[in-house]
Structure formats: structure tokens, C-alpha cells
Amino acid sequence: MTTPVPEPTQARKPNTNADPGHPQGTALTTSQGAVLRDTDHSLKAGPRGPVLLQDHHLREKITHFDHERIPERVVHARGAGAHGTFTSYGTGSRICSAAFLAEGVKTPLFVRFSTVAGSRGSADAVRDTRGFATKFYTEEGVFDLVGNNMPVFFIQDAIKFPDVVHSVKPHPDLEIPQAQSAHDTFWDFVSLHTQAQAHAMWVMSDRGIPRSFRMMEGFGVHTFRMIAADGQSSLVKFHWKPKLGVHSLVWEEAMLANGADPDFHRRDLSDAIKAGAFPEWELGLQVFEDNEGQSFDGIDLLDPTKFVPEELVPIQMVGKMVLDRNPSNYFAETEQVAFHPGHLVPGIDVTNDPLLQGRLFSYIDTQITRLGGPNFSQLPINLPHAPVNDMLRDGMHQTYIHEGIAPYHPNSLDGGCPYQAGEGDNSKMPFIDFPELVAESVKGRSNPVSFDDHFSQARMFYRSLQAHERRHVQQAYSFELGKCASEVIRARQLQALANIDVQLCAAVARELGLPVPGADTEVVDREPCPSVSQALGSWPVDGRILGIVASHHTEASVIETLVAAANHAGFQPLLLSSVGGSLADGSPVDRTLLTARSIEFDALLIADFLVPVAGAKVDSDTKAGAVRPPGAIGFDPRLVLLLQETYRQSKAIVAVDQPESFFQDLGLEGTGPGLVHASVPDAVPGAVALLATHRVWERFDESGPVPKDSARA
């Protein structure tokens, strides 16, 4: 019996990114191109007989399937990627000769965002550092800017990298917990290896649970060297500044997202690009004099656990990145992309940062293991957009068919080709290893004295945050240390917090039920740097998710007006109703009360209240067990739960032509911040005004009620 061919659910689209040398066609074939008539049955000796060894198609199909997985990355295993373009402003060419920084030059690129600790199958919204790696396909070769969403790192020397990663990975006996730092081994390491305290502080802040990849800053972490056309050297730090600002989830959202939608960040990125809300960042530089001490204002620029506040060294913008195309194939692109901090172009060089120096070895070594050999640069996603003539030969997965017979230098048999810079017809700008003066010293295993300060930057960061952000840090430490079984470890980390800030330490100690230790280390006080706070300023709402709650009886004109206004404002509107189907205007329902959760929406417009339906029963959907205040008995309990979650997550809720008692009926503070009554024409503008600052943080200030999720966290 032949399996019937189903009707296609949509027309097949040609793959515009396919390799032209590898035409795909529409016929099912073997890997060698032979057309197949049946891939549903093995070749057998009769209908009930044994399978025959001669079935070459069965053997090829099963064998390939058995080898489809490659080793995942040890860190940054879970990621999402997108293609885009970098357009240079030309301002960077003053200090750097790299061609892609010349005015008006457009450079294609690929970006991969990632979590650090979890496996490839872990969740997106975990508390963790995020990778922010960018591959520029420049005319002078590939430049990889391999950074994170935080400007500091846990360690100062690459030799400690296995230690910090082993500590944050799941315990080796039970392989739990996955993608979490809230366990004994991580805090055992961090509390003993105190140079990790500054990075731990950033992870415990809201930066550790970003709202979206589109709303993250990126940092090169290390100090790099740029070389101008005249040979002048400058030290620089790289910064990516998102157009939408830097925003985060609250802890309850993160926990809900990891259960309800583990692909939360991946989906957000791809949906925004599909909707035309292309994510944008500006690339900026902090520029420092390349002085003998390679330091600034007492901050050692070679110490990757330190950052230089923007207030001291403003960021100079040199270009803009726009991501406008999703990958065609996750494995071929996002999984096989291979970054390396040593992928440099003329005009950009490394410094003696000991963590960066170790990464220059580690990344190449990793790619050889993960991608099966040294020729990973020949994979389409890694292929330079510049001519390559490298004299490297053979090896696993060699796809180049090299010309010539003399892959060595010097040679005469190939006419001396390939030529070094200045030889033959090669007049191109070469890569320059900057002739840095190496100070007279003695070989040894040690750090400079300037690396000894482990607490001042953690203190500066914490004291630069707004009040609600500091409370979130307190909650995060309390949650993480509360998950540690060892009281010795909890007490040791409290000692580190006492050296950072006494109020922070006291707040965490109170939650843990432990005594508050006194500081045992003298720490330098630095001026606060407000630029690290996420709460200052206002931002565009492009691509933000606006939930529009409507019933199947809501007037078509109301739905049409709200959706049109939302699209015009730059939102991604999602229509939410009790059940699926189409609304009065013919628009399909995007989410139902069964499938929706508060984490999906940045704000809600309530165009109609939803009454209970057949599915609003606990045995069908346990969310229907939500307690309703007396005034909301006529509401679907799942809508009540959705609105209460949205409220305590400090999000805006706009009631569209609803009674004045609407919010009080739901048990919410009816006149509180971010709870707005509006007419149909004013509803979307009201949401825009509230979302410009991301959340209504004043709803729960220090003198008001504490959000339920904050009380737990």
C-alpha cells in the first residue's frame, strides 16, 4: 500500500539562499541524486519477510540519521541567529584603517545570540549572561566581534575558564540543575574566587533576564587595539546600543516563560523580523590613549572583570546594524556558525588581556572538535566574502579544489604565488601585528597588583541602579542563595556582599535567616554611573507585543480601528479571545485564554470583557481555578488571572470604553499607575506613552505594595 500524497498546506517557496552549486529540485532522491519512488517501506523478501541487506536506501537513510547530531558547544549551546547589514558612519576611520569602517560602507553580517550555561535544549529566559557574537563579512576578510550582553566577566585569566564553567554546569552526579546558577557549586566558586563578584552582580541584576535579544546591549568585554592608517594605535572597547533600549523581564515572567514558552527569545527575534520590525543597534567605541600602563582612571584596561563608565569615557558611534533576515536552516547557519576572537582584519588587533589571549586558542580548538576538522571556514555560513588563498591543504571536509602545485612560501614553481603584501601584484593592505613594546620582566604565574580589586566595581554598579532595580538584585541573590544547600556557602557569599554594600547584604541575610556580617575588606568608593540603569529615558515601541482582548461579539469597527492604530504605532498586535476562530471583522484569533499567558504581552488593551466559556473549567484548564474577586464573577477566571499577572508584572493595561469600576472589579488598584481608561481612538496612543519607559515601575515603589513575584524571589 502506498502512502497517499497529502495536499500541500501552502505553496512551496524556493530557497533563495540555497547554494547555486547544489540545486535542490522537487523530486525525492538519494544523497547521490537518484530519484526514489518509495521511502515508506524497506525492501523485504515478501510482504512479511525479513528486510534485505541490499536495501541501499534504507542503509543510507538510517546511517545518515544516526550521525545527524554534532557535539554541541560546551558553553553558548543554545542560540538564535539572524542575518543583517552594518552601515558605517565613517567616524571610526579616524582611528582605524579597517575598510568596513569607512564612511557609507555596507557590510553583510550574521549575529548569534545565546545563553551561556544551558544545553542546546534548555530554556531561553533563564538567569544567565547572554552571548552577542557578530560575524562581519568584510571585503578584507571576516571580523568576529565575540561579546556578551555584560561588559565584565567572571575571571581575569583564561586558565580559570574551565573552573567557572564546571561550577555553573549541572552537578555531575545527577546532571541537575539545568541552565541555572542557583546551586551550590556555582556559589561555592564565586564566593571563593572573589574576582567573579562584579560579573555575578550584573547577572543578579535585571540584565540577567532580558526581555528580548532585541533589547540587549552588547559588549566586546575586552580592550582591543585599533590602528589608524598612519600607524597610530588606540585602545578601544566595543559597545552595541539597541534602538529599543535595554529592558528585562521580572522574575515571575522568566519562570512562567521557561514553562509556557521555552523558546521565548528565539520566537521574539524571528517574529519581529517576519513582521518587519527589524532590530537595530548602533556600534560604538570607547577610545583610550594607548599609554604605557594601559589603564584609565585607576582601571586596568587589561582586566576583563572591570568596565569603564560611559560618564568617564563617552561612547562614539561608528555605525548601525540592522537584522532583516531569519536563517533558512537553523543547523546550517545558527548551529554551524563558528566565531573566533582571532578573526581580525587590518586595523584591529588584540591586547594582552590574559582572558582574551586564552580565547585566541580555545575558540579554534573548539571549532575543530565541534565541526569535524580544520576546514570549518569553508562552510557557507563561515565563508569569507573576500578572496582566500591560504596555502592550507587537505583535512576533513575539504571542499576547495586548489590550483597550483606549490602550497608553500617561497616558491618558484607557481611563480611565487600566493604573494605576500608588497610582492608581485599584491598591493592590498596587510594585517598588522602592532609592534608593541614588551616591558622587561620575569616569567611567572601571577597577576599585576591592579587586578587585586574585586569589589569596587560591583559596589559602583549596584549603587548606580534605581530603587526598584536594587530590590530586584536583592531578590535575585536571596533566591539563588536560598537554593544552595550549604549554609557555609550562603554565609561566605554574604561576607562578599558585606564588602560590596551593607544594605544589600542585610536584605539578603534577612531573607536567608542568617546574621549580617561586617565588611572585612576595605573597598574604594567610586562615583555612581547612571548609564548602567535600564530605567532612565524613553524608547520606541517598535515590535512590542500589544495584546488586544476582544470577544466574538466586539464590533468589527472597534477591532479594525485598534489593530490599524497598533500597526501604525509599530506594535505587533495579537488578538486574544475566549476561543479560536475569527472575530467580527474577519481577523483570526491569535491567542485564546487556553493558550495565552501574560509573558507574551508588553501591554494589554481590553476592548471587551470575556465571559466564561465551556473550557473555563479546572478539569479542562487549571488556570480556570484562579480566584475571582466578587466584582469579577461574570468574567472568565482565566482573563482575571491574565490581568492580575500583567498588573503585578508592572505592565500597562488600557480599558477601552469599559466602566469606571472595571479595574476595581478585578481586584486591582483602580487609579494606580499604568491603569488607564480610554476611548477607542485614544487607546493605542495611551499604550505608546506607557510603554516608552518599558514598565510602570512606580506602581510598586518602596512605600507601596510589593509585587507577589518579588516577595517570593
N, C-alpha and C positions, 0 to 999 in steps of 0.2 A: 504493500500500500504506500503510495507516495503522499508525502505531507502536502496539503494544499497550500498554494501561494496566497498569502493574505493581501487584501487591498492595501496599498500604501496609505498611511495616515497623513503624509504630506509629501509633496514633490521632492525628489532627491536634488539637493543642491550640489553643484560642482565644487570641489575643493580648490579654491583659488590659491591656496598656499602650498599645493602639492608640488613635489619635486618634478620638474618637467622631464627629467631623465628617467622617471619612474611612473609612466602612465598607469592609472588605476583601472579604468574601464568599468563596465557594469556587469560583466559576466563573472560568475564564481569560478575561480581557478585554483590550482595547486600553487605552491610557492614558486614553482618553475614556469608558471603561465599556462599549464594545460587546463582546458575548460572541463569542469565537472558537471555531471548530470545528477548526482545524488550525494549529499553529505549528511543524510539522516540515518543511514544503515551501514553497518560493517559488512564486508564481503565474507559470506559464510558458505559452508558446504551444505546447502539446502536451508530452507527457512528455519529449521530448528537445530541445525548442525553447528559444529564448532567454527569459530572465527578463523580465517585463514591468515597465515603469516605473510602471505604475499600481498595483503591489503596495504599497499604503499600509502594510500591516502589516510587511512586510519593511523598508521605509524607516524606519518608526518604531522598530522593534526594533534595527536596526543603528545608526541615528543616536544613539539613547539610549546604546547600549553604547559608542559612540565617545567619549562625553562623561561616562562614569561616574566617572572619576578627577578629583579636585580637587587643587590644589597641596598637598603635604604640608608640615607645619611645618618651618621651617629647622632648629630645634632642638626636642627633645622629640617627634620624629616618631613614635617607637614607644611606644605606651602601652597601658594596660589600665585599665578603669574599673569602678565599682560604685556602686550606689545605697545609701543608708542614712539614718540619723537621728541628729541631735545632740540630746542632752538636757542642758539647763543645770542646774548645781548652784545657781545664784543667787549664787555667791561673786564673780562678775565684775561684778555690778551695782553694787558699791560704788564702782568707778572708771569704769564705762562705762554710758551710758544706752541702749545698743543693746537693743532689745526681746528679741532672741533669747537674751540673757544673763540674763534674769530667771529666777527660780527655777521649775523644772519645765517650762519652755517646750521643746517638741519641734519641731525644725526639720528638714524633709527636706533632703537634700544629695546631691551627686554628687561622687565623687572620681576623679581620673585620676592614675595613677602612670606614670612614663615614664623611659626613658633620655634622655640629652641629645644625644650626639654622632651616633648612628647614624641611618640612614634608617628608614623605616617597615618595611622588610623585613629589618632586621638582627636580631641575636640578643639575647636578654634578659640573659644572665649575663655581659655584658662588664664590664670595669672602667671605671666611669663614675659620675658623680653621678646621682642619681635625682630626677626631679620628683615633687612631692607637692602637687597642686593640689586645693583643695576649694571647691565652689560651694554656699554656703548659700542656700536659697530662703526667706528670712525674710519676715515679714509687712510689713517696711519696705523690701523690695526685695532684690536679690541682693547678697550679700557674697562676694567671691572672696578666699580666702587662698591665694596662689600661691607656694608654697615649694619647698624641696628636702629631701633627707634629710641634708644637711650644713648647719651654721649659718653658714658663711662662703662667700664667692665669690672668683673669681679676680681680679676687678678692682674698683676703687673708684669708677669713673666710667663711666656708660653709653656714653660716646663710644668706649670701648675694647671694647665688646661685639662689634662685627664683627671686631676683630682676634683676640680669643681664640677665637671660633668658627671663623674662617678657619684658624687654626693647628691646631685639633683635627680639623677635617674631613679627608677623604681628600685626598692630594696631587692638585692639579688636572690633572696630566698623565696619570695612569693611573687616577685615582679609587680608589686604594688607599692605606692600609688602611682598611677599613670599620669604623666603631664602635670605634675603638681610639685610645688616646693614645700608644701605643708606637711613635712615629715622629719623625723629625727636626723637622718644622715645629712640633709642639706643644712639644717640649722646647727648641727654639730660642727660642720666645716666652717660655715660663715662666722660663727661665734668664736672660733679658734683662729681663723685666718682673717684677721680684722681688716685687712685691706679690701675685703669684699663688702664692707658695711655701706659704702656710698652707693654701689650698684644695688644692693639689697633695698636701700631706701627708695630708689627710683622704682623698683619692681613692686614695692609695697604701696606706692602711690597709685593714683588713677592711671598713670601711664602703663601699668601692668595689665590693664584690662581695657584696651582701646575699643571705642565704639565701632571703628571701621578701619581697614587698611587705608582708606581714602582720607582719614582724619588722623594720621600719624605723622610726626616729624621723622626725618631720617638723619643719621649722623655717621660720619666716617670713623668715629671713635678715636682713631689715631691722629697724630700730626703727620702730615705729608710735606714733601718739598715740591715747590713749583719753580721752574727755571725759565726766565724770560729769554727772548731772542738774543739779548746782549750778554747772556750768561749769568745775569744777576739771580741769586737764589732768595726765595722767601719761604717761610714755613706757613702752612695753612691747615685749617680744619674745615671739613666739608659739612654742609647742612642742607637738608631738604625741608622746605617750608610749604605745608599744604595750603591750597587755596581755601579750603573749607575750615581751616583752623584745626586745633588739636583737641579732641574730645574723647570721652571714655564712657563706659558703662558704669552702673553701680553694681555692687556685688550680687544682689539678688538677680539682676538681669543676667549676669555672667553665668550664675548657676542654672537659671532657667534655660538659657541658650544652649548650654552644654548638654542638656537633656532633650529639649524640644527641637533644637536645630544645631547639631554639632558642626554643620558646615556654614555657620552664621557669617563669618567673614568672607569665605570664598564666594558664597552666594551674593553677598552685598556688592563685592567688587564686580563680578560678572554681570549682575543685573543692572548696575549703574552704567556700565559700558554699553550693554544692549539698549538701554533707554536713551543713550546719547548724552548722559550726564558724565562726560569724560573727566576722570580725576586729573587734577593738575597740582604740580609742585614747582616752586622756584628753587634753583640750586644757588646756594650762597657760600661764601668763603669768609672765614675769619683769617686775617692776614697778620703775620707776626714777623718781626725782624729776625733774620737767621743769625742770632748772636752766639757768642761762644758758649754761654750756659744753656742755650735753647730753653729759656724759661721766660715767663711773663708774670709780673706782679707776684713773685714768690711761688708761682705754679709751674712745676716742671712739665714742659710740653711733651716730654717723652714718657710720662706716667699715664697709662690709659685708664687709671681709676680717677682721673681728675678732668674737669672741664673748665673752660674759661667763660665766665658770664658774658652775655651779649652786651650788658651795660658797660663792661670794661673794653670790649673789642666788638664794635658793631659788625653785623654781617653784611657783606657786599654781594648783592645779587648778580649772577653772571649768566643766567639763562632760565628757561622754563621747560618743564617736561609735561607732556600730555599723553595719557594712556588711552588709546582709542580702539584697541582690537584685542578680543579674547583669544586665547590659544585655540587652534583647531584640534589638537590632540594633547591631552594632559601629559601622557607619558613621554611622547617625543619631544615636547618643549619644556614644560614646567619640571618634569622629573629628571630629564637628561641634561638640562642646562648645567653647565659647570663653571662656577665662579672661582676666581683666584686673585688675591690682592697683588700678586706679581704680574698680572696682565696690565701692563703700563704702556703709555705712548710717549713719544718725545715731548719733554716739557714737564713731565710729572715723575717724581721719584719718591722712594721711601725714606724714612728716617731710621734712627737706631732704637726706636721703641722696641723693647725686648719681646713684647707680645706680638707686635707686627712682624718682627723678624722670624719668630717661630711659625706664624701663619704662612709665611712665604714658602716654607717647606711642607706644612701639613696639608694645605689645600690640593697641591699637585698629587701628593701621596694618596689622598682620599679619592680623587677622581680616578686614578689608575685602578684602585680596588673596585670602586663602585661601577665604573663604566667599562671594565674589562680590558684595559690596556692603555697605552700612552697616546692613542690616536683619537681621544675624545674630542679634540678641537675640530675634527672633520665631520662630526655630527651636525646636521643642518642648523640647529639652534645655536651651536657654538662657533659656526664657521665665520671667520673674519670676512668683512666686506672690503678687504684690501688684498692685493696680490700676496701670495705666500710662496716663498722659495727658501725652505729652511734647512735643506740637506739632511733632514731626519728621514729615516727609512724603515720600512717593514713594520713589524709588530702586529699585534692582534687588531683586526678590523681596519686594516689599511685600505683606504678607498682611492687615494690618489694614484694615478698612473704617471710616475715621474719620468721626465725626459732626461737625457744625458747619461753619461757613464762614470762621472767623476763627482760623487757627492762628498767632496772633501775640499778643504782650502789650505794652501793654494793648490791650483791645478792648472794644467795647460791643455788637457785633452778636451775639456768643454770650453776652451777659450777663456779660462779664468772665471767663468760664470758659475754660481751667482756672485755678483760683485759686492764688496763692502762699500760703505759710503765713501765717495770720492774716487772709487775705482771705475774703470770703464765708462758706461753711460749712466752710472748711478749718482745722481745729484740730489737725491732725497735727503731730508733732514733725518739724521740717525737718532736713536735713543741715546741719551747722555747719562752715564753714571756720574753723578755730580762729584767733582774732586774735593770731597770734604776732608778737612784736616783732621787726622786722628791723633788725639792727645796722647802723650806718653803716659803709660800706665803699667799695671802689673796684672797678669792673667789671674782670675779668681772667680769664685761663685759668690756674688754679693750684689746689693743694690746701692745706689747712691743715697746719701742721707736725705735728700729731698723727697725720696719715696716713703719716708717714715710716717708722715702724717696720714692717718687713716680715718679721722673723724670730722675734720673741719668742713669738708665738702658735704658730708651727709647732714651736718647741722645747718649749713648755709641753705641747702636745698629745702629742708623741712621748714625752716623759719621763713622761707620766701613764699610759701603756699598760703592760699586763703583759708579762712577758718574751716569751711566745710571740707576742703581738701586735706587739712591736717587731721580732721576727725576720721576721714576715710583711711589715712595712714595708720592711725591708732587702731582702727577696727581690723585692718589687714594684719598687722603684727599680732593682735590678740587672737585672731582666727588661726593664723599659721602656727604660732607657738602653742596655742591650745590644742592643736592636733599632734603635738610632739608628746611621746610617752614619757620621756626622761625629764624629770624636774631639774636635774643638773644642767641640761642643755637650756631649758627655759630660763633658769636663773643666770646662766652665763651670758645669754643674749640680752637679758635685762641689764646686765652690767655694761654691755656695749651701748645700749640705749641711754643709760645714765650719763655716759660720756658725750652723747650727742645732744640730748635735750631732756631736762629733768621732768617737764610736764608730759612729754611723750612717754617717758619711762613710767611715770606714775599712773598714767591712764592704762597702759598695757598691764602693769603689775596688778592694778585693781581688778581687771578682767580675769587675770590668771590666779588671783587669790594669793599672791606672793608678796613678800616685803619689797619695798623700794630701796635699792642700793644707792649709795652715794657714788659720785664720779671718782675714778681712780687714775684719770689721765688728764693732764692739762691740754686744753684744746684752744686753738686760735679762733677768735670770733671774726667772721668775715661779713661784709655788708650783704644784706639780702639782695637777691636778683629777681625782681618780679617777673622777668621774662619766662621763668620756668613754670609759672602758674598757668593753668589752662583756662582760668575763669575770667581773664581780663580781655576786653574787646568784644566785637561783634563780627559775625561771619556770614557768608552767603548760605542759602539753604539748598543749593543745587544738589539734586539727587537724594535729598532727605525723604524718608518714607512717611507719608501722611495717610493715616487710616481714616476712611470716611464710612461711618456706621450708618447704614440705611436699611429699611425694611423693603419687602417686595411691594409695599403699598406707598412708599415715598414717591412723591410726584416726580415725573420724568424731568421736568424743567429744573427742579432743585438739584437733582443728581448731575444733570448736564452742566449747570452753572458752576457747581463746586468742582467738578472734575476739570472743566476748562480753566478755571481760575488757578487750580493747583498746578496744572501743566504749565500754564503761563508763568507762574512764580518759580518754576524749576523743580517742584516736588515730583516724586514718584508716587502718585495716588494709588491706594489699594482699597477697593470696595469690600466692606465686611458686612455680612448679614447672617441671619439665623441659619439658613440653609443655602445650598448652592443654586445654580440656575442663572437666570437673567433678571435684572431689575426692570423697572417700568420703562426706562429709556433704552432698553435692549442691551445694556452693558452687562457682561458676565460678572458674577460674584467672584472676587479674587480669594477671599478667605471667609470661612464660616466660624461660628463660635466653637465648633468642634476642633478645627484645625489651627485657629489663631491663638497667639499668646502676646502679651504686652511687649515682649522683646522685639517684635517685628516693626514697631511703630515709633517714630520720633515724636509724634503728636497725634491726637485724635480729634476729629470733627464728628459730633453727634448730630446727624441730620434727622434721626428718628430713634425712639427707644424701641427695643426689641422685646416682645412678649415671649414667654416660654413656649417652646415647640415640643414635638414628641420626643426629640432626642435630649431634651433638657432634664434627664433623669440620671441619678447617680449610677444606676446599673448600666447606663449607656455611655456616660461621660462623667467621671468623678468630679470634674470642675463644677458640675451642677449642684454639688453639695456645699457650695460657697454660702456662707451665712448672709442673708439679705436684711438690711435694716427695715423697720416697719414701713417706711415710706417707699420702699422699692419692691414690695411684694409682687407687684404686677410686672416686674422686669424679669427677663431671663437671668437666672443666677450667674450664668457664665459671663454675661455682659457686666454684671455688678463686679465680679472678680476682675475682669479685664480693666475696668475703670479704676478700681481700688489699687491694683498693681501699678497702673500708669500714674496714678496720683502719688503713690509713695516712692516712685522712681523719679520724682521731680519733673515730670513731663507736662507739657501744656495740654489742656483739654478745653475745646471750644464747643459749647452747647449752641446749636443752630436753631433759633426760634423755639427754644424749649422754655417751660415755665420757670419762673424765678426760683422756685423751690427745688429745681432739678438736682443740683449738687447736694443740698441738704438731704434730699430723699435718699441719695446714695450713701449717706453717712460721711460725706466729705465736708470740709470747711468751706461753705458756700461762697464766701467772699475772699477766700485765700488767694495768694499769688498764683497766677497761671491758670485760674479757673475763670473762663470768660463766657459771657453771653453775647451772642452776635446775630445779626440778621444774615440772610444768605449772601448778600453782596459783601459784607464785612468779615465773613468767617475766615476765609483764606488769608487776607491781609493781617488779621489778628494772629493767626498761627505763624506767619512770617516774622512778625515783630517779636513773638515769644521765642521762636527757635533760633533767632540770630545770636542768642547767648547760650545755645545748646539746651540748657535745662533751667528750671525755675528754682535755683538753689536757695533763694530766700524763703521758700516755702517752709523749710526746716532749718531755721537759724538756731543759734545756741540758746535762745530764750524760748523757742517754740518746741513742738513735738518732735521726737526723734523717729525717723523712718524705721519701720519694722525690720527691714533687712539690715539696717545699720546697727540696730540693737543686737541682732544675732551675730553680725560679722565682727 
